[in-house]
Amino acid sequence: MNHKIPFQIAGECFNSYAQLEKKIETILTRYKDQETIKHKDFSFILDFLKSHPHSLSSEVDKVDRIKSIIIKRNSKEKKLSFYVVNDDGQIIYLNYRKYFKEINRLEQQRVNHQSKGFKNLPHQFILYFFAFLFLLIFIIIPNLIKRSNLFLVNIKSFFLQSFLKIKQKDIEMKSKIPHFQRLGQNILLAKERYLEEQNIESDKIKKTTREKHGKKIK
């Protein structure tokens, strides 16, 4: 099975599990039976095991505990088996061919699950679209209309109240006009009376002055 998305093991890029499997087989064939894998190759295989810890034997509880890897060869599987030695001395035998087969099976399940998810995506999109459409038609739009109507009512009420206030002031001003007219008339009458009194007083003074001067002349 080919891995469709490129991936990295120990900093090295692979385009498929077949390519990775070939790389690991090349490493294993370098060593003899019971020979311990050297540091560089050990780091590579350890990184590979860390990337798939779910595929390890149930006896291997932590990949980080692996201390060394020893090649195991026999007549049936010359280059596809090895021992994993943990830091506590525990030794676990791994059949490389079965191990890789398990990885491929799990990876195939993951890919199938993703493919199924992508296949269901159009149906999910349609479902979400109709759900949104339902919310839009029956909840969002009516709510917006209700709010807009309330806003219009408030605007109308504001202008109506402003108009009524202006009208009331106009009525009050008109009601005060006769009062102002009467007040103005009273002021004019008082002024006329004052002027008349002043004229009368002036005439009296003039008359008195003439009488005094007339007596002196005689």
Buried (B, 14 or more C-beta within 10 A) or exposed (E): EEBEEEEEBBEEEBEBBBEBBEBBBEBBEEBEEEEBBEEEBBEBBBBBBBBBEEBBBEEBEEBEEBBBBBBBBEEEEEBBBBBBBBEEEBEBEBBBBBBBEBBBEEBEEEBEEEEEEEEEEEEEEEEEEEEEEEEEEEEEEEEEEEEEEEEEEEEEEEEEEEEEEEEEEEEEEEEEEEEEEEEEEEEEEEEEEEEEEEEEEEEEEEEEEEEEEEEEEE
